[in-house]
Each structure stands twice: as structure tokens, then as C-alpha cells.
Amino acid sequence: MTTSEQNLASGQGWHVCDVVCTAGAGDSPFEEEHRTFCVAAVTSGTFRYRAQQGTAMLAPGALLLGNPGTCYECGHEHGAGDRCLSFHFEPAYMERIAANVPGVKKLTFETPRLPPLPALASLLAEAETARETADVDALEELGLRIAGAAMAAASGATPARRAPSRRDQKRVAEAVRRIELDADGAISLAGLAGETATSPFHFLRTFRQVAGMTPYQFLLKTRLHRAAVQLRLSDEPVSTIAFAAGFNDLSTFNRRFRRVMGEAPGDYRARPRGDELPDTSAVPAS
């Protein structure tokens, strides 16, 4: 077996896998069938991809595009091995995404791949970071954003951004209050969207427009802020504060705290009060 697949995260109508292939020039191309819509980000290696939409060479930064029910073939005659972060969406789920991407008229992909595009570079870097740091909570949002961006780019659509309506602003405000109330618990994008009676993709796009960041980024900001306050107000162990703030892993908390606050939690606690604090207005997605 030249391909291994590890499921990283999943939800109703979607899942994401880390796919590693070790095939080389001496191996025969393998054929499979796309059972769902597939948008796979190539993170290393090169390979030839042949599908109903055509044939293309895939390299790091490119997106492989697949339609459900179609067969495809991958070959490695020019080099051994590759690795992809592969997002899969059921047709009904993808249809809801497409309905919220301005200018998209067809649900199916008509091209086999998107080349490495500067407009997608930052988004794909976020996704790869989430994979490497096992940030499964961020992968649902990233999958939606990548699927929407892929559909827009593949169709040539130019997104027309309208100003959020009062209803949209009210929905986001309610979601923000929900996150503030339950930041230490399990909060999912699908759950927040369901409470506002909108699709996850529409909710995500609207939240970013209104709040200036994604729901998950706002959740992280809230958790880190509360942890920082408790580090100054209490003598409890860092691990106790991290878990109480909603982090399930101490190393993850330490890494994110250092990235946002500019220093480790222990150093932050020990710093004399009154020193200038780093800017925490922007929280990375992972």
C-alpha cells in the first residue's frame, strides 16, 4: 500500500484527512473514485492527476479538485511521494457553500486543479499549520474557507462584498455573546451557525466581516485574554488556569500564549505590573 490516510477532523457533511503517498516512478498509477467533493491542498511532492476535467501536474501550493462519482488517476513518474491535506464535502454540504459564493453558477469543478495562487497562500499556510499543530478545532473553518475560495477561483467569479445587514450584525452579536458566556466549553462553527439559522459558510463569512476575525479566532482571543488576567490575579498553576480557560493541552496553550503575548505564561506572570503589554488584538488561527 503506497498511500496512508489519517482522519484529522470531521462533522456532519465534511471531513479532512492527512494523505501521504510513497509511490515512485516504478509504481503503476493508481485509480480511485471521488465519493464526495474533494479540495486537497498539496503540501509536499509532485504528482500527475488525471480526472474527468483533464490532466494536470500538482505541486506544493496547488489545489486538487474532485467531483463526486468521478474516477481519477494519480502517477509519480517524475518523482517519489507527496502529501496532501484533503478536505471532503458531501454534495448537499457543498451546495450550501456554493449558494453563498457570489458569481458561482455551477456546483461541479470544471478544472482538475488550481495552481499555487498568491491569493490562497496565507489560507493554505494556516491549514498546514493547523495540521502540524493538531489544531482540529480550526479545520472546519479552514475547510469552509478553502472550499469557498476554490469555487470562486475555479469559476472565475469575482466576489462582491456587500455590507452586513442589521440582521447579520445582530446574529454576530448574539454569537459573540454566546462565545463570551461559554468560552471555556466546546463551541463549534456548525453549532453557532445553527443557533443563527444560517449555513456555516454564510455565518463564517458574515462573522469575519462584522467582527474582523473568524469565530474560532475570537474564541482563542477570549480564552487567552481570560488566562492572561488569571495569571496576574491568582497564584494557581499555569496548567490549572489553561484548562479552566478552555484549553485541553498545556503545550498548545503555552505555544499560543507565547505567539500572541510575546512571552511564555510564566514570564508574563512574573513581569512587573505596569510594563507595556504586547498587542493582542489579532489572534492567529492556530
Buried (B, 14 or more C-beta within 10 A) or exposed (E): EBBEEEEBBBBEBBBBBBBBBBBEEEBEBBEEEBEBBBBBBBBEBBBBBBBBBEEBEBBBBBBBBBBBEBEBBBBBEEEBBBBBBBBBBBBEBBBBBBEBBEEBEEBBBEBBBBBBBEEBEEBBBBBBBBBEBEBBBBBBBBBBBBBBBBBBBBBEBEEEEEEBEEEBBEBBEEBBEBBEEBBBEEBBBBBBBEEBEBBBBBBBBBBBBBBEBBBBBBBBBBBBBBBBEBBEEEEEEBEEBBBBBBBEEBEBBBBBBBEBBEBBBEEBBEBEEEEEEEEBEEBEBB
